[in-house]
């Protein structure tokens, strides 16, 4: 089984390369001249994309083939006061350039939209804004020439203390989501509201790949034996052009179990890998650790000392 590691958005190694520089609407209004304010937003967006390009080059140089793009590349993209702003237009050239680089080097890229993107919201306005935000992600991927299928991982959404009703509302609201956006989505189990089996229910019913978050499962489950459901998780990926993916992270402490630690605990990770060994030919593991790419490098150094592991390159190994 091939295991590939990835990291999220920011690099601890590449300095001054944030892809998530932002601007609040209050700051936007203070500029006074609306056109000048929009030009500033565009400069920030271009800078975010330029930094993304730098990070992609860093990844290629470090033999990292899996990376989560920042969902904050375009500040205020969907703000109700800026609906006339064609934010993709000034980015087109740079998006094409990044897309050419991606096609040459073939990394796996995806997004994880912010927590306010809720398909199962009880508020119609929140659902509409969520779909608008997902369309922004779609346009960015299309601008890069990347197939959008299964590139956005999301949580199920709000539980509202009614798990079954909240799951059914997701199904009802799913019908309002355009087909092109539906195909972009993956769902993950979370650490407070929807367990692995809750999320599997939706994924199987709506044909959505499930991204298994092992840390979340340990924090919140209704059946501790996740392995009995693993074949079902794998099966949700049967129609995907991409390998199965999961999230790996470690608790900050027993007291702050849900918070992510700086690094990944290798023993817990390998306990998981040894359980699923042979069930898939490849699994892509997104590291959600505070130290970002440093956590990936640290984990790879530790893995080199493991028996029965063959190192493939800077972020991949065979077990």
Buried (B, 14 or more C-beta within 10 A) or exposed (E): BBBBBBBBBBBBBBEEBBBBBBBEBEBBEEBEEEEEBBEBBBEBBBBBBBBBBBBBEBBBEBEBBBBBBBBBBBBBBBBEEBEEBEBBEBBEEBBEBBBEBBEEEEBBBBBBBEEEBBBBBBEEEBBEBBBBBBBBBBBBBBBBEBEBBBBBBBBBBBBEEEBEEBBBBBBEBBEEBEEEBBBBBBBBBBBEBBBBBBBBBBBBEBEBBBBBBBBBBBBBBEEEEBEEBBEBBBBBBEEBEBBBBBBBBBBBEEEEBBBBBBBBBBEBBBEBBEEBBEBBEBBBBBBBBBBBBBBBBBBBEBBEEEEEBEEBEBBBBEB
